[in-house]
Amino acid sequence: MGPLKVYIIAGEASGDRLGAALMAGLRQLAPGVTFHGIAGPQMQANGMTSLFPMDELSVMGLAEILPNYFHLKRRIAETAADVLHVRPDVLITIDSPDFCLRVARQVKASAPIRTVHYVAPSVWAWRPGRAKKMARVIDHVLALLPFEPPYMQAVGMDCDFVGHPVVSEPVATAAEATAFRALLATQGPVILTLPGSRRSEVTRLMPVFAATLARIAQTHPTARVVIPTTPNVTGLVIDGTRDWPLRPVILDPRAMPLDAYLAQKRAAFAAADVALAASGTVSLELAASATPMVIAYDMAPLSRFLIARMLRIDTVTLVNLVSDTRVIPEFIGTRCRPDLIAPALLATLANPDQQRAAMALTMERLGQGGEPPGLRAARAVLARLP
C-alpha cells in the first residue's frame, strides 16, 4: 500500500483554519501523506494546491447562491470529478454543507470512497432532520462540541469529538492585558462591546447597545468601552458611535498589520471587566480569556418568528450549553432591550465568579490541556480508515 492520499475541501476561512491544523496532524501521524482538494491560504501554506480559489465557495448565503447557482453547480461537478480522478483513501469535507455534501453525494454515487465531514450540523439546536439526510453520504463526523456524537451516531454515522479550535488559539498574557488597560487610563470598568461581524447585525444591535451603555454610564461614568471590529463593519461602527455617551476605543484592523491587530484584540479581551456581545462563537473566545459576558441578539421579525418556532434549546449561548449551566445572561429577540440588558451587565460586573467557573469548565470540556484538536482530528480519521 502506497502513502495515504487525502482529499480535503474547505469553503471558508474557518474551514481553512481547521483544514490546516488537520493537515499538520495527518503529516505528523502518517508521514508521506499527500493532499488534494480546495484550500484557502492556510491550507495552501501547508502544501496543498487548490483545485480553484476557495473564495468562490464563500458566497453560500441564500441571497448570494441564486445569481451564482449555475457556476456553483459546475464547480460541484468539477470537484466530484476530481475526487473520482484522484481516488483518495478518504474525502474530508469541512463545514460549508451546501457545497460539500453535494460533492459527497456525487462521489458516493460513483465510488465507495470513505467520506468524513468535519463540524457536525447543529441538529441539537434546530432542524434535526439534517443529520439523517447527511448520513446518506457521510460515513464519519468530526465534532467540535462534546455533546454532539450521540446525535450523529443515532442516524448511523461514526462520530468522534475532537475538540474545539478555540482551545488552541493564543490568549493574551496578564502583562499584555495590564499594558492595554494602562493605555485606556481609567479607574472605571472596561466594557468590551461586540456587536457582530455582519453589517445587518451591527446595524440592528448598535442602537440597543448604545442605549444600554447610556444606562451603564449613569452608574459608572468613568467606564471605558472598547469595540474590536472586522474590516467590513469598521466604518459602520465609527459612524454609529459618534454620539455615544461613553466614547469607545475602536480597534481598527485596517490601520495596522493583521498580527498586530490580533494581539491588540486578544489584549482587549483579557483586559475587559465584562463584555456585551452578539450571540455566536465569540462567547467561546470570551471564555478562553475568562471574560464575563452578557449576550444580546436580535434579527429581522420574520427570521425571529421562524427560528423561535424551530429552536429546540432554551439557550443559544455555547458556554451555557457546554458547561450545562445557564449562568451567562442572554437577551434574544423581543428581550433584546436596554432596560433588561443593563441590569444584567451591572450584576455581572458586581459578581463575575459564577461565570468564571462555567467558562473554565467549558474550556476543559472543549479539550483545553489535551492534544491539539487538529492532531485529535487526524488521529480519529486514521483510526477509522478501513
C-alpha positions as CSV (number, residue, x, y, z in Angstrom):
1,M,0.0,0.0,0.0
2,G,1.4,3.4,-1.0
3,P,1.3,6.6,1.0
4,L,-2.0,7.9,2.3
5,K,-3.9,10.0,-0.2
6,V,-6.3,12.6,1.3
7,Y,-8.8,14.9,-0.5
8,I,-9.9,17.9,1.7
9,I,-12.4,20.5,0.8
10,A,-12.7,23.8,2.7
11,G,-15.2,26.5,1.7
12,E,-14.5,29.4,4.1
13,A,-11.9,30.9,6.4
14,S,-12.9,29.0,9.5
15,G,-12.7,25.7,7.5
16,D,-9.3,26.7,6.1
17,R,-8.0,27.0,9.7
18,L,-9.4,23.6,10.7
19,G,-8.1,22.1,7.5
20,A,-4.6,23.4,8.0
21,A,-4.4,22.0,11.6
22,L,-5.8,18.7,10.4
23,M,-3.2,18.5,7.6
24,A,-0.4,19.2,10.1
25,G,-1.8,16.4,12.3
26,L,-2.0,13.9,9.4
27,R,1.5,14.7,8.3
28,Q,2.7,14.0,11.9
29,L,0.9,10.7,12.2
30,A,1.1,9.5,8.6
31,P,4.5,10.6,7.1
32,G,4.4,10.7,3.3
33,V,0.6,11.6,3.2
34,T,-0.4,13.6,0.0
35,F,-3.1,16.2,-0.2
36,H,-5.5,17.3,-2.9
37,G,-8.6,19.5,-2.8
38,I,-9.9,23.0,-2.3
39,A,-7.9,25.2,0.1
40,G,-7.6,28.7,1.4
41,P,-4.3,30.4,2.3
42,Q,-3.6,28.5,5.5
43,M,-4.0,25.0,3.8
44,Q,-2.0,26.2,0.8
45,A,0.8,27.3,3.2
46,N,0.7,23.7,4.5
47,G,1.4,22.4,1.0
48,M,-1.9,21.9,-0.9
49,T,-2.6,23.2,-4.4
50,S,-6.2,24.3,-4.6
51,L,-8.3,23.0,-7.5
52,F,-9.8,26.5,-7.8
53,P,-9.9,29.6,-5.4
54,M,-11.7,28.8,-2.2
55,D,-13.2,32.3,-2.2
56,E,-15.7,31.1,-4.8
57,L,-17.4,28.9,-2.2
58,S,-17.8,31.7,0.4
59,V,-20.9,33.0,-1.3
60,M,-23.2,30.3,0.1
61,G,-25.8,32.6,1.7
62,L,-29.3,32.1,0.1
63,A,-29.3,35.6,-1.4
64,E,-25.9,35.1,-2.9
65,I,-26.5,31.5,-4.1
66,L,-29.2,32.3,-6.7
67,P,-27.1,34.6,-9.0
68,N,-24.2,32.1,-8.8
69,Y,-26.2,28.9,-8.9
70,F,-25.1,27.5,-12.3
71,H,-21.5,28.4,-11.7
72,L,-21.5,26.6,-8.3
73,K,-23.3,23.7,-9.8
74,R,-20.4,23.4,-12.3
75,R,-17.9,23.7,-9.5
76,I,-19.6,20.8,-7.6
77,A,-19.5,18.6,-10.6
78,E,-15.9,19.6,-11.3
79,T,-14.8,18.8,-7.7
80,A,-16.6,15.5,-7.6
81,A,-14.9,14.5,-10.9
82,D,-11.5,15.5,-9.5
83,V,-12.1,13.4,-6.4
84,L,-13.0,10.4,-8.6
85,H,-9.9,11.0,-10.7
86,V,-7.6,11.2,-7.6
87,R,-9.2,8.2,-5.9
88,P,-8.2,9.2,-2.4
89,D,-8.2,6.9,0.6
90,V,-10.6,9.4,2.3
91,L,-12.6,12.5,1.3
92,I,-12.7,15.1,4.1
93,T,-15.2,17.9,3.7
94,I,-15.1,20.8,6.2
95,D,-18.3,22.6,7.2
96,S,-19.9,24.5,4.1
97,P,-22.6,21.8,3.9
98,D,-24.4,23.4,0.9
99,F,-21.3,22.7,-1.3
100,C,-19.6,19.8,0.5
101,L,-22.5,17.4,0.9
102,R,-23.5,17.8,-2.8
103,V,-19.9,16.9,-3.8
104,A,-20.0,13.9,-1.4
105,R,-23.3,12.8,-2.9
106,Q,-21.9,12.7,-6.4
107,V,-18.8,10.9,-5.3
108,K,-20.7,8.3,-3.4
109,A,-23.0,7.7,-6.4
110,S,-19.9,6.6,-8.4
111,A,-17.4,5.1,-6.0
112,P,-17.2,3.7,-2.4
113,I,-14.8,6.4,-1.2
114,R,-14.8,6.9,2.6
115,T,-16.3,10.3,3.5
116,V,-15.6,12.4,6.6
117,H,-17.3,15.6,7.5
118,Y,-15.6,18.0,9.9
119,V,-18.0,20.1,12.0
120,A,-21.3,18.4,13.0
121,P,-24.5,20.2,12.0
122,S,-26.2,21.8,15.0
123,V,-29.1,19.4,15.0
124,W,-29.3,19.7,18.8
125,A,-30.5,23.4,18.2
126,W,-32.7,23.2,15.1
127,R,-33.6,21.1,12.0
128,P,-32.8,17.7,13.4
129,G,-33.6,16.1,10.0
130,R,-30.3,17.4,8.7
131,A,-28.3,14.5,10.4
132,K,-30.4,11.8,8.7
133,K,-30.0,13.4,5.4
134,M,-26.2,13.8,5.9
135,A,-25.9,10.1,6.9
136,R,-26.8,9.1,3.3
137,V,-23.5,10.4,2.0
138,I,-21.2,10.8,5.1
139,D,-19.6,7.9,6.9
140,H,-17.8,9.7,9.8
141,V,-18.2,13.1,11.5
142,L,-15.6,15.0,13.5
143,A,-17.5,17.1,16.1
144,L,-16.3,20.3,17.8
145,L,-18.7,20.0,20.8
146,P,-18.6,17.2,23.3
147,F,-22.4,16.6,23.3
148,E,-22.7,16.1,19.5
149,P,-21.6,12.5,18.9
150,P,-24.8,10.8,20.1
151,Y,-26.9,12.8,17.6
152,M,-24.7,11.7,14.7
153,Q,-24.4,8.1,15.9
154,A,-28.2,7.8,16.2
155,V,-28.6,8.0,12.5
156,G,-25.8,5.6,11.7
157,M,-22.7,7.7,11.2
158,D,-19.4,7.2,13.1
159,C,-18.6,10.4,15.2
160,D,-15.7,11.5,17.3
161,F,-15.5,14.6,19.5
162,V,-12.1,16.1,18.5
163,G,-12.0,19.3,20.5
164,H,-12.8,22.9,19.5
165,P,-10.2,25.0,17.8
166,V,-10.7,27.8,20.4
167,V,-8.6,25.8,22.9
168,S,-5.5,26.1,20.6
169,E,-5.8,29.8,19.9
170,P,-3.4,32.2,21.7
171,V,-4.7,34.4,24.6
172,A,-3.1,37.5,26.0
173,T,-0.8,37.3,29.0
174,A,-1.5,39.1,32.2
175,A,1.2,41.6,31.3
176,E,-0.3,42.3,27.9
177,A,-3.8,42.8,29.5
178,T,-2.3,45.2,32.1
179,A,-0.5,47.2,29.4
180,F,-3.7,47.5,27.3
181,R,-5.6,48.7,30.4
182,A,-2.9,51.3,31.1
183,L,-3.4,52.7,27.6
184,L,-7.1,53.3,28.5
185,A,-6.1,55.4,31.5
186,T,-9.3,54.8,33.5
187,Q,-10.1,53.7,37.0
188,G,-13.6,52.6,35.9
189,P,-14.6,49.3,34.4
190,V,-13.6,48.3,30.9
191,I,-16.6,47.1,28.8
192,L,-15.8,45.1,25.7
193,T,-18.6,45.6,23.2
194,L,-19.0,43.1,20.3
195,P,-22.0,44.0,18.0
196,G,-21.1,41.3,15.4
197,S,-19.3,41.0,12.2
198,R,-22.1,41.2,9.7
199,R,-23.4,44.6,8.6
200,S,-27.0,43.7,9.2
201,E,-26.5,42.6,12.8
202,V,-24.3,45.6,13.6
203,T,-27.0,47.9,12.2
204,R,-29.7,46.2,14.3
205,L,-27.7,45.9,17.5
206,M,-25.8,49.2,17.7
207,P,-28.8,51.3,18.8
208,V,-29.7,48.8,21.5
209,F,-26.1,48.6,22.7
210,A,-25.8,52.5,22.7
211,A,-28.9,52.8,24.9
212,T,-27.7,50.0,27.2
213,L,-24.3,51.7,27.7
214,A,-26.0,55.1,28.4
215,R,-27.7,53.4,31.3
216,I,-24.3,51.9,32.5
217,A,-22.8,55.4,32.3
218,Q,-25.2,56.6,35.0
219,T,-23.6,54.2,37.4
220,H,-20.1,54.1,36.0
221,P,-19.4,57.5,34.4
222,T,-15.7,56.7,34.0
223,A,-16.2,53.3,32.3
224,R,-14.3,52.8,29.0
225,V,-15.9,51.0,26.1
226,V,-13.7,49.0,23.6
227,I,-15.0,47.8,20.3
228,P,-12.9,45.3,18.2
229,T,-14.2,45.3,14.6
230,T,-13.8,43.5,11.3
231,P,-12.8,45.4,8.2
232,N,-16.3,45.1,6.6
233,V,-18.0,46.9,9.6
234,T,-15.4,49.3,11.0
235,G,-16.8,52.3,9.1
236,L,-20.3,51.4,10.3
237,V,-19.1,51.2,13.9
238,I,-17.2,54.5,13.7
239,D,-20.3,56.3,12.2
240,G,-22.7,54.7,14.6
241,T,-20.8,55.6,17.8
242,R,-20.1,59.3,17.3
243,D,-22.8,60.4,19.8
244,W,-22.3,57.6,22.4
245,P,-22.2,58.9,26.0
246,L,-19.2,56.6,26.7
247,R,-16.9,57.3,23.7
248,P,-15.5,54.0,22.6
249,V,-12.0,53.0,21.7
250,I,-12.4,51.3,18.3
251,L,-9.9,48.7,17.3
252,D,-9.5,49.1,13.5
253,P,-7.9,46.2,11.7
254,R,-7.5,48.4,8.6
255,A,-5.0,50.6,10.5
256,M,-2.3,48.0,11.3
257,P,-0.8,44.6,10.2
258,L,-3.1,41.7,11.0
259,D,-0.8,40.2,13.6
260,A,-0.6,43.5,15.5
261,Y,-4.4,43.8,15.3
262,L,-5.0,40.3,16.6
263,A,-2.6,40.8,19.5
264,Q,-4.4,44.1,20.4
265,K,-7.8,42.3,20.2
266,R,-6.5,39.5,22.5
267,A,-5.3,42.1,25.0
268,A,-8.6,43.9,24.9
269,F,-10.4,40.6,25.6
270,A,-8.2,39.8,28.6
271,A,-8.3,43.4,29.9
272,A,-12.1,43.8,29.9
273,D,-14.1,43.5,33.1
274,V,-17.2,42.5,31.2
275,A,-18.4,42.0,27.6
276,L,-21.6,42.9,25.9
277,A,-21.7,40.6,22.9
278,A,-23.8,39.5,20.0
279,S,-24.6,35.8,20.0
280,G,-22.2,33.4,18.3
281,T,-18.9,31.6,18.8
282,V,-17.5,34.8,20.3
283,S,-18.8,33.5,23.6
284,L,-16.1,30.8,23.4
285,E,-13.4,33.4,22.7
286,L,-14.5,35.3,25.7
287,A,-14.5,32.1,27.8
288,A,-10.9,31.4,26.7
289,S,-9.9,34.8,28.1
290,A,-12.1,34.3,31.2
291,T,-14.0,37.5,30.4
292,P,-17.5,37.6,32.0
293,M,-20.3,38.4,29.4
294,V,-23.9,39.2,28.7
295,I,-25.2,38.1,25.3
296,A,-27.8,40.1,23.3
297,Y,-29.1,39.5,19.8
298,D,-32.0,40.3,17.6
299,M,-32.9,39.6,14.0
300,A,-35.5,40.6,11.4
301,P,-39.1,39.9,12.6
302,L,-39.7,37.1,10.1
303,S,-36.4,35.4,11.0
304,R,-37.2,35.8,14.7
305,F,-40.6,34.2,14.2
306,L,-39.3,31.3,12.2
307,I,-36.3,30.5,14.4
308,A,-38.3,30.7,17.6
309,R,-40.6,28.0,16.1
310,M,-37.7,25.8,15.1
311,L,-35.4,26.1,18.2
312,R,-35.1,23.0,20.3
313,I,-33.0,24.5,23.1
314,D,-33.6,27.1,25.9
315,T,-30.3,28.9,25.4
316,V,-28.2,29.8,22.3
317,T,-25.0,30.6,24.2
318,L,-22.4,27.9,23.8
319,V,-20.8,28.5,27.2
320,N,-24.2,27.7,28.8
321,L,-24.7,24.6,26.6
322,V,-21.2,23.1,27.0
323,S,-21.0,23.8,30.8
324,D,-24.6,22.6,31.2
325,T,-25.3,25.8,33.2
326,R,-27.4,28.9,32.4
327,V,-25.1,31.4,34.1
328,I,-24.5,33.6,31.0
329,P,-27.4,36.0,30.8
330,E,-28.8,36.3,27.3
331,F,-31.4,38.6,25.8
332,I,-32.6,37.3,22.4
333,G,-35.3,38.6,20.1
334,T,-38.0,40.5,21.9
335,R,-36.0,40.5,25.1
336,C,-33.1,42.3,23.4
337,R,-33.9,45.6,25.3
338,P,-31.7,48.1,27.1
339,D,-33.9,48.1,30.2
340,L,-33.2,44.3,30.6
341,I,-29.6,44.1,29.4
342,A,-28.2,47.0,31.5
343,P,-29.1,45.5,34.9
344,A,-27.6,42.1,33.8
345,L,-24.4,43.9,32.8
346,L,-24.2,45.7,36.2
347,A,-24.9,42.4,38.1
348,T,-22.2,40.6,36.1
349,L,-19.7,43.3,36.8
350,A,-20.5,43.1,40.5
351,N,-20.3,39.2,40.7
352,P,-18.3,37.6,37.9
353,D,-17.1,34.5,39.8
354,Q,-20.0,32.2,38.9
355,Q,-19.5,32.8,35.2
356,R,-15.7,32.3,35.5
357,A,-16.3,28.8,36.9
358,A,-18.6,27.9,34.0
359,M,-16.1,29.3,31.5
360,A,-13.3,27.3,32.9
361,L,-15.5,24.1,32.8
362,T,-16.4,24.9,29.1
363,M,-12.8,25.2,28.1
364,E,-11.9,22.0,29.9
365,R,-14.8,20.2,28.1
366,L,-13.7,21.6,24.7
367,G,-10.3,19.9,25.1
368,Q,-8.1,22.5,26.8
369,G,-5.0,20.9,28.2
370,G,-5.2,17.9,25.9
371,E,-3.9,17.2,22.4
372,P,-4.5,20.0,19.9
373,P,-7.8,19.5,18.0
374,G,-6.0,19.2,14.6
375,L,-4.0,16.2,15.9
376,R,-7.0,14.7,17.6
377,A,-9.0,15.0,14.3
378,A,-6.1,13.4,12.4
379,R,-6.0,10.5,14.9
380,A,-9.7,10.0,14.6
381,V,-9.6,9.9,10.8
382,L,-6.8,7.4,10.7
383,A,-8.3,5.2,13.4
384,R,-11.5,4.6,11.4
385,L,-9.9,4.0,8.0
386,P,-10.6,0.5,6.7
